[in-house]
Amino acid sequence: MNWRRSSGYSHGPQERSIGKMVAIFFGLVVVAGSFIIAWLFLADRDLLFATPQQVSNPDAPPVLARYRFDSAELVAPTRLVTRVNRRTLGNIVKLDLLLPWPYQPGSVPRLPATSREFNDWIILTFETSGTDELTPVERYGEIYPVYFDGEPEQVDGNLLRYKFKETSPYSDLTLYVATVEGRHIVHRCDRKPSVLGPILCERTLALANDMKLRIRFSRNHLENWAQIERNVRLALANMFRTIQPG
């Protein structure tokens, strides 16, 4: 009788120790799983720490978050970030951000509710540059002229408009080019409305550390391209910074 009681007592602490180890293991699994889900599926990690009022109420103070690329970082209101593409458990490779036109630093209005409202917004797409990809300016000097349909014509905004031949690979585009201090500034405009509503024009800027920025806006504002670019550069000065290696 005494032997049995002694035997039962001797196994008790070992069983409790195993139980604690199992509980700790499952706790670590839950924590790791939550982290992975947040990393993979949330466009903004800081939303984990935002209050429900901040997330659901468009009039609440904007939540700022850091979006990390390989060689750059963007600090932007989560309300304006519409898409984030990243490597699995890695840094961001592409990010879309809506910028109001005209841009006012510190002002974060509500996002557009209808396609008509997109006329007054600029779409910024930050991404890492492709190594062998030609820029629109390089295409303007090397490729596009082969497909031009006649001579260009002068239009508002100090721009030259080039039409492409209907049989060319660029028949769905119209090219608008300005020359400022010897530099060509190339805008490619769609000929048909986008899914967002307006017909969009696009300009590409080369950023530091092998980053590039695609700027898209309504063709209605094409003659204001210089002011739009100044607004975008003002936003970059407030939001974008490069990361030095090491």
C-alpha positions in Angstrom: 0.0 0.0 0.0 2.7 2.4 0.9 4.6 1.4 -2.3 1.7 2.3 -4.5 1.2 5.7 -2.8 4.9 6.4 -3.2 4.9 5.3 -6.8 1.9 7.6 -7.6 3.5 10.6 -5.9 6.8 10.1 -7.8 5.1 10.3 -11.2 3.0 13.4 -10.4 5.6 16.1 -10.9 6.8 14.6 -14.2 3.3 14.6 -15.6 2.8 18.2 -14.5 6.2 19.1 -16.2 5.1 17.5 -19.4 1.8 19.3 -19.3 3.6 22.7 -18.9 5.9 21.9 -21.8 2.9 21.0 -24.0 1.1 24.3 -23.0 4.2 26.4 -23.7 4.7 24.7 -27.1 1.1 25.4 -28.2 1.4 28.9 -26.9 4.5 29.5 -29.1 2.7 28.0 -32.1 -0.2 30.4 -31.6 2.1 33.4 -31.2 4.2 32.4 -34.3 1.0 31.7 -36.3 -0.4 35.1 -35.4 2.8 36.8 -36.4 2.9 35.0 -39.8 -0.7 35.9 -40.6 -0.1 39.5 -39.7 3.0 39.6 -41.9 1.5 38.0 -44.9 -2.0 39.3 -45.0 -2.0 42.7 -43.4 -1.1 45.6 -45.7 -0.2 47.6 -42.5 1.2 45.9 -39.4 0.3 48.9 -37.3 -3.3 48.2 -37.7 -2.8 45.5 -35.1 -2.3 48.2 -32.6 -4.8 50.7 -33.9 -8.1 51.2 -32.1 -11.3 50.0 -33.8 -12.4 53.6 -33.9 -9.3 54.5 -35.9 -9.8 51.7 -38.4 -13.6 52.1 -39.0 -14.0 55.9 -38.7 -12.7 57.8 -41.8 -12.9 61.0 -39.7 -10.5 59.6 -37.0 -6.9 60.9 -36.9 -4.9 59.0 -39.6 -2.8 56.1 -38.5 0.8 56.3 -39.8 2.7 53.2 -40.7 6.2 52.4 -42.0 6.4 50.4 -45.3 9.8 48.8 -45.9 11.3 48.1 -49.3 14.8 46.6 -49.7 16.5 50.0 -50.0 13.8 52.5 -49.1 11.0 53.2 -46.6 7.7 54.9 -46.9 5.9 56.5 -43.9 2.3 57.1 -45.0 -1.3 57.2 -43.6 -2.7 53.7 -43.8 -5.9 55.2 -45.1 -4.2 56.2 -48.3 -2.4 52.8 -49.0 -4.6 50.6 -51.2 -2.4 47.7 -52.1 0.9 46.1 -50.9 2.8 43.3 -52.6 5.6 41.7 -50.8 7.9 38.7 -50.8 6.9 35.9 -48.5 8.2 36.9 -45.1 10.2 39.7 -46.8 10.2 43.3 -47.8 7.7 45.1 -50.1 8.2 45.0 -53.8 5.2 47.2 -54.9 2.9 49.6 -53.1 -0.1 51.7 -54.3 -1.0 54.9 -52.6 -3.7 57.5 -53.4 -2.7 61.1 -53.1 -5.3 63.9 -53.2 -4.9 66.6 -55.8 -3.9 69.2 -54.9 -1.8 67.7 -52.1 -1.8 69.4 -48.7 0.8 68.1 -46.2 -0.9 66.9 -43.0 -4.3 66.6 -44.6 -5.7 63.1 -45.2 -9.2 63.3 -46.7 -11.6 60.5 -47.2 -10.9 58.1 -50.1 -13.0 58.6 -53.2 -16.4 56.9 -53.1 -17.3 57.1 -56.8 -15.4 56.9 -60.0 -16.1 60.5 -60.7 -14.2 61.5 -57.5 -11.0 59.7 -58.9 -10.6 62.7 -61.2 -9.1 64.6 -58.3 -6.7 61.9 -57.0 -3.2 60.8 -58.0 -2.3 57.1 -57.9 1.3 56.5 -56.8 2.9 53.1 -57.4 6.3 52.5 -55.7 8.3 49.5 -56.8 11.8 48.2 -57.2 13.2 48.8 -60.7 13.7 46.0 -63.2 17.3 45.5 -64.3 16.7 45.3 -68.0 13.5 47.4 -68.3 13.6 50.5 -70.6 12.2 53.7 -69.2 9.5 55.6 -71.1 12.1 58.3 -72.0 14.4 55.6 -73.4 11.5 54.1 -75.4 10.7 57.6 -76.7 14.3 57.8 -78.1 14.7 54.3 -79.4 11.3 52.5 -80.0 8.3 54.8 -80.1 9.2 56.8 -83.2 9.0 53.7 -85.4 5.2 53.6 -84.6 4.3 57.3 -84.7 1.4 58.2 -86.9 2.7 61.4 -88.5 4.1 64.5 -86.9 3.3 65.6 -83.4 1.0 68.5 -82.6 1.3 71.2 -79.9 -1.3 71.0 -77.1 -2.0 72.8 -73.8 0.6 72.3 -71.1 3.6 72.9 -73.4 3.2 69.3 -74.6 3.7 67.6 -77.9 1.1 65.0 -78.7 2.1 61.9 -80.6 -0.5 59.5 -82.0 0.4 55.8 -82.7 -0.5 53.9 -85.8 -3.6 51.8 -85.4 -1.6 48.7 -86.4 1.1 49.3 -83.8 1.5 47.6 -80.4 0.8 51.0 -78.8 -2.4 51.8 -80.6 -4.3 52.0 -77.3 -2.0 54.9 -76.1 -1.3 58.5 -76.9 2.1 60.0 -76.0 2.5 63.5 -74.6 6.0 64.9 -74.3 7.4 68.1 -72.8 11.0 69.2 -72.9 12.4 71.1 -69.9 16.0 72.2 -69.8 16.9 69.5 -72.3 15.1 66.8 -70.5 12.2 64.9 -72.1 9.2 64.3 -69.8 7.0 61.6 -71.2 3.4 60.9 -70.3 1.6 57.9 -71.7 -2.2 58.3 -71.7 -4.8 55.6 -72.3 -7.3 56.1 -75.0 -10.1 54.4 -73.1 -11.4 55.0 -69.5 -9.9 52.8 -66.8 -11.8 50.6 -64.3 -11.5 53.5 -61.9 -13.5 55.8 -64.1 -11.3 58.5 -65.8 -8.9 58.1 -68.6 -5.5 57.9 -67.0 -2.1 59.3 -67.9 1.1 57.9 -66.5 4.5 59.3 -65.8 7.5 57.3 -64.4 10.1 58.8 -62.1 13.4 57.2 -61.2 14.0 57.3 -57.4 17.1 56.7 -55.4 18.4 53.2 -54.6 16.9 51.4 -57.6 13.4 52.4 -56.9 10.9 53.9 -59.4 7.6 55.6 -59.0 4.6 55.5 -61.5 2.4 58.5 -61.3 -1.1 58.1 -62.7 -3.8 60.8 -62.9 -6.9 61.8 -64.9 -6.2 63.1 -68.4 -8.4 66.0 -67.4 -5.4 67.3 -65.4 -2.8 66.7 -68.1 -2.1 70.3 -68.7 -1.4 70.7 -65.0 1.3 68.0 -65.1 4.1 70.3 -63.8 2.0 71.3 -60.7 1.1 67.6 -60.2 4.8 66.7 -60.3 5.6 69.4 -57.7 2.9 68.0 -55.5 4.2 64.5 -55.8 7.8 65.6 -55.0 6.4 67.5 -51.9 4.7 64.3 -50.8 7.9 62.3 -51.4 9.8 64.8 -49.2 7.3 64.1 -46.4 6.9 60.3 -46.8 9.8 58.7 -48.6 13.4 58.1 -47.5 16.2 55.8 -48.7 17.8 53.2 -46.6 21.6 53.0 -46.6 23.0 49.4 -46.7 24.3 48.1 -43.3 
